[in-house]
Amino acid sequence: MSRRPKSSRAGSRRPSRARRAIRLAEMATLQQPLALRRDLVRIFGEDRLVAVIRTATPELAERAARAMSEAGVRLVEITLTVPDAYELIAKLATDDAFAKQGAIVGAGTVLSGAQAEDAVLAGARFLVSPALVPEMLEVGRARDVMTMPGTMTPSEMVKAAELGADFIKIFPIATIGGPDFVANIRRALTHLPLVATGNVEYDEIPTYFRAGVVGFGIGGPLIRGDLLERGDHAGIVTNAKRFLAATRRA
């Protein structure tokens, strides 16, 4: 376990609310032990699932995050497209109930080194991007957090591995060929830890595993926006438990 690093950045242009949230998160967790990168890698290796939360409001995102933690999903990604995402990351990172359920918050849709740095300072312990963002990987190495950059081509996948990515996200997986694409890639790049990300349905999970992925980042099918909108917390939890049972290593 490690201590939360202090920010080396000055003159941030982030909005004042996000700045305050990040400062409060730093203060609240400065003396708390943090999950190390190796802890996150182990957890993903066991559960093989990241819950990807992308909602129109922070309230819906928080509701989804708490449902995921109740279901036992330990890696909960808040995408930076969620309004007030940094504030929500900070809130979850310092929430005792969330932590007691074993849940760890990360940041998704990270598009720059600055966003990666802000997310880590807010409390994110893993970073995910939709594209190959070298600056995000640099922050990940410096801050000892798990990284999962997005790729589409074999060249990007190899480059991500060279840059030190812990896992390599294939996105958007369904659009570029699904399990067949993964199987073809794996024939040549057998050593890469590929993660299927996108709207992977429950029934597709075994096929993707046979194709060679090591895990999943799943949003809509896992979290079920229809259940979220009508406040069906129990339904979301039940659905998430079903997905986790399908991905978790026995």
N, C-alpha and C positions, 0 to 999 in steps of 0.2 A: 504494500500500500504506500501511497505517497501523499505529500501535502500539496494543496492547491497552489499553483505557481502564481506569482504576481505578474501583473501586466507590464510589459516593457514598452507599451505604446502610449503616446501622448497626443493630445489634440484630436481626439476621435471626433468624427463627424456624425456618429450615430445619433438618432433622436434622443432627446433628454430622458424620456420615459425608459427607453431601453438602457441608456447609460446608468440610470439610477438602479434599475433592476439588476444589471450586471454587477454594480458596485455592492449592492446588498447581498447578492449571491456570494461574491468573493469574501465579504466580511463574515457571513454566516457559516461558510464552509472552510474558512482558512485553516482551522485546526482539526477539521474532520478528515479521516482517512478516505482516500479516493480509490475507486477501482482502477487498477493498473491496466495498461493495454493487454498484457498477457491474460488478465482475468476476463476481459471482454472477448478475446480470441477463444478462450476456453468455453465461455458461455455460449458463444455462437456455434462452436463445434458440437456442443451438446444439444442445444435447442434447434439450431439450423433455421432460425426464423427471426426476422426483424419486422415489427409492426410499423408500417409507414402511415403516418397521420398527416393528411392534407385536407383541411376543412376551411370553410368560409369564415369562421369565427374562432377566437381563442377559447370561447366557452365550450363549443362542440369538440375542439381538439382536446381540452382538458378532460371532458367527459369520456372521450375515446381512450385517452391515455390511462385513466383510472380503471376503465373496464378491462383494458389489456393487462394491467398489473394484477387485477383480481383474477383473471383467467390463468395467470401464471406465465404470461409472455414477459420475459425479462428484459428484452431490448426494445425500447420504445423510441421511435424516431419522430421528432417534430420537424416537419419541413419548414424552411424559412419563408415559404409562401404563406404560411398561416399568419394572420395579423398579430402583431405583438408577440412574435415567436420567441424572441430572446427572453421576454418577461416570463412566458410560460415555461421555458426551459429552466430559468432560474427558480421558479416556483416549485417545479417538480424535483429539481436537484436538491432542494433543501427541505423537502416534505418527508417527515419521518414515516408516515403511513405508507407512502409510495416505496420508500427504501426498505421498510420491514417486509414488504411483499416480494422483495428481491429484484424490483424493477430498476433499470438504469436508463436515463434519458440521453438521447443523442440528437444531433442536428442533421437534417437532410436538405437537399437542394442547395448545397454550399457551392458557391460559384467563384469564390476568391479567397485569397489568404486572409484578408481582413475579416470576412465573414466567419471563416474558420476560427480565427483568434477570438473574435467576440463570442462565438458559440461556446468555445471551451471556457472562457472566462465566466460565462453565464452558468456553466455547470455541465455542459455536454461532455460525455465521455467516449463518444464515437462520432465520426464525421462521414457523411455520405454525400456524393455528388452525382448529378445526372450525366456528367461528362468527365473527361480526364482533366483534372485541375491540379497541376503540379504543386502550386502554392498550398493547396489544402493538405497534400501529403507532407510537405515540409513542416507545416504546423503540427500535423499528427505526430511526426517523429520528435519534434522539439517538446511537445506537451505530453508525450506518452499516452496518446489516445488511439483507439482503433480506427482504421480508415478503410473506406470502401468506395473507390471512385467508379464512375460509370464509363462503360466502353461499348463500342459497337463492332469494331473490326479486330482481327487478329493482331494487327500492328499496335493498336491502342492497348490491347490486353498485355502484350509483351512489354510495352513501355510502362504500363502501370506496375507490373511486377518488378521491373528494373528500378522504378522509383520508390519501391518499398511498400506497396499497398498490401494490407493484410488479407483482404478479399477483393475480388474483381467482379464488379456488378456488370451484368449484361442488360442493357436498357435501350429501347423498350423491347423486351424479349419476344412478345407475341408478334410484333410488327416485323421483326427481322428473321423470323423463321421458327421460333419456339423450340421444342425439344430436338427437332431435326438439325437445326442450326448448332445447338450445343453439342450434339453427337459428332457432327462434322468437325467442329473446332477441337474437340477432345481427342480426335484421332491424331492430330499433330501436336497439340499443346496439352499433353497429359498431366503436366505438373502444376497447372494453374488452378487456383481455388475459385472457381466460377460460381457466381450467385445469380439466380434468375430473379429479375425484378420487374414488376408491373402487375397487371391484373391476372395473376396466376390463380386459377380456380382450384378448389379443393380436389376435384377428381383428376386434375392434371399433375398433382404432386408426385405420385409414383413414377409417371412417365419421365418427368424431369430428373428425378433421381437416377433412373436407369440411363438417361442420356449423359449424366456425369456431373451435374451441379452438386455443390457441397451445401447449399442452403438457399434461402429465399428472403426477399424483401417484398412484402405483400401489403397492399393498401385496401382498396375497395372491397374485394371479396372477403377479406378477413374482418374488417371493421363494420361493413354493411351500413352504408350511408342512410338507407331507408329506416333501419332500426335506430340509428343515432338520431335522426330528425324527429322521430316520434317518442324518443326517450325510453326505448326498450332496453334498459341496461342489462337485464337478465338474458335477453336474447343475444346481445352482443357478446356477453361473457361466454355463453354456451357455444356460440359459433367459433369464438377464438379458441376455446378449449379443444374443439374438434380439429381445427387446423394444427394446433400445437401437438396434439397426439399423433398427427400424420407426419410431422416434420421431425419431432424429437427423436434423438438417437436412443434406441432401446438399451 
